[in-house]
């Protein structure tokens, strides 16, 4: 994937309410070579056409490539469905395993998934088997090796 994305050296990480299209384009103007979208909800992309249209619009600029779209998801089926919908607009899809917010803990996504690594493996394997784009995962590093 790294080669396919042009071996980017300057990467803009995903930021909630901070990495929408206008900010990504500003970052690209100053040398960013690979950008991530904000974290979107995979199940809503699958189930809500208006939400999906909003997410796709944020990823529809041809000058905003390569681009990785990040999702919150608690099932491989949700992640796969979202990946299939956004595939024409992105170069890869990323599963967020780093969000520490309370909403992520309550919703069973983000960093809370790191407490159940077999579930993470199932989500990624399910999505990656049939996804039209590569699947990546953003992780949060554990404070202590015993948790890994």
SVG drawing of the C-alpha trace seen along z (x, -y; Angstrom):
<svg xmlns="http://www.w3.org/2000/svg" viewBox="-31 -26 40 40">
<polyline fill="none" stroke="black" stroke-width="0.4" points="0.0,0.0 2.8,-2.4 4.2,-2.0 0.8,-2.4 0.2,-5.6 3.5,-7.1 5.7,-6.5 4.3,-9.6 6.6,-11.2 4.2,-13.9 1.0,-12.4 -2.0,-14.2 -3.6,-12.1 -7.3,-12.0 -8.8,-14.5 -12.5,-14.7 -14.0,-18.0 -10.6,-19.0 -9.6,-17.0 -12.5,-17.8 -11.7,-18.7 -10.8,-22.4 -8.2,-21.7 -6.8,-18.7 -6.4,-20.9 -4.6,-23.6 -2.3,-20.9 -1.6,-19.6 -0.7,-23.1 2.1,-23.0 3.4,-19.7 1.2,-17.0 1.3,-14.0 -1.3,-11.7 -4.4,-12.7 -7.0,-11.0 -10.6,-12.0 -12.2,-12.6 -13.6,-9.5 -17.0,-8.7 -19.6,-6.2 -19.5,-3.1 -23.0,-1.9 -24.5,-5.3 -22.8,-5.4 -24.4,-2.0 -27.9,-2.9 -28.4,-6.6 -28.2,-7.9 -28.0,-11.6 -25.1,-10.8 -23.4,-8.8 -23.8,-11.6 -22.2,-14.1 -19.3,-11.7 -18.8,-11.1 -18.9,-14.8 -16.1,-15.4 -14.0,-12.9 -14.9,-13.9 -12.2,-16.3 -9.8,-14.8 -6.9,-17.0 -7.3,-15.4 -5.5,-12.1 -4.1,-9.9 -6.8,-9.8 -7.7,-7.3 -11.2,-7.4 -11.4,-6.5 -14.3,-4.8 -15.6,-3.8 -17.0,-0.4 -17.8,2.4 -18.4,5.1 -16.6,6.2 -19.9,6.2 -20.4,2.5 -16.8,1.7 -17.1,3.7 -20.4,2.0 -18.9,-1.4 -15.7,-0.5 -17.8,0.6 -19.8,-2.6 -16.8,-5.0 -14.3,-2.9 -14.5,-5.1 -13.5,-8.2 -10.6,-6.9 -7.4,-4.9 -7.9,-2.9 -10.2,-2.7 -9.0,-2.8 -10.5,-1.3 -10.2,-3.7 -8.8,-1.8 -7.5,-4.9 -10.4,-7.2 -10.5,-7.4 -13.6,-9.5 -16.5,-8.5 -18.8,-8.1 -16.4,-5.5 -16.2,-3.6 -20.0,-3.5 -20.4,-2.6 -17.9,0.2 -15.6,-1.4 -12.3,-3.2 -9.8,-2.5 -12.3,-0.4 -11.9,2.3 -8.3,2.7 -9.6,4.5 -10.8,7.3 -8.1,8.0 -9.8,11.2 -12.8,9.0 -10.5,6.5 -9.0,9.4 -12.5,10.5 -13.5,7.0 -10.4,6.5 -10.5,10.0 -14.2,9.8 -13.8,6.4 -10.5,7.1 -11.7,10.3 -14.0,8.5 -13.2,4.8 -12.4,3.2 -9.8,1.0 -7.1,1.9 -8.1,1.8 -5.8,0.3 -6.1,-0.3 -5.1,-3.3 -4.1,-2.0 -3.4,-3.5 -0.1,-2.2 -0.6,-0.5 1.2,-2.1 2.5,1.3 3.8,4.3 1.6,6.7 -1.5,5.3 -0.3,5.9"/>
</svg>
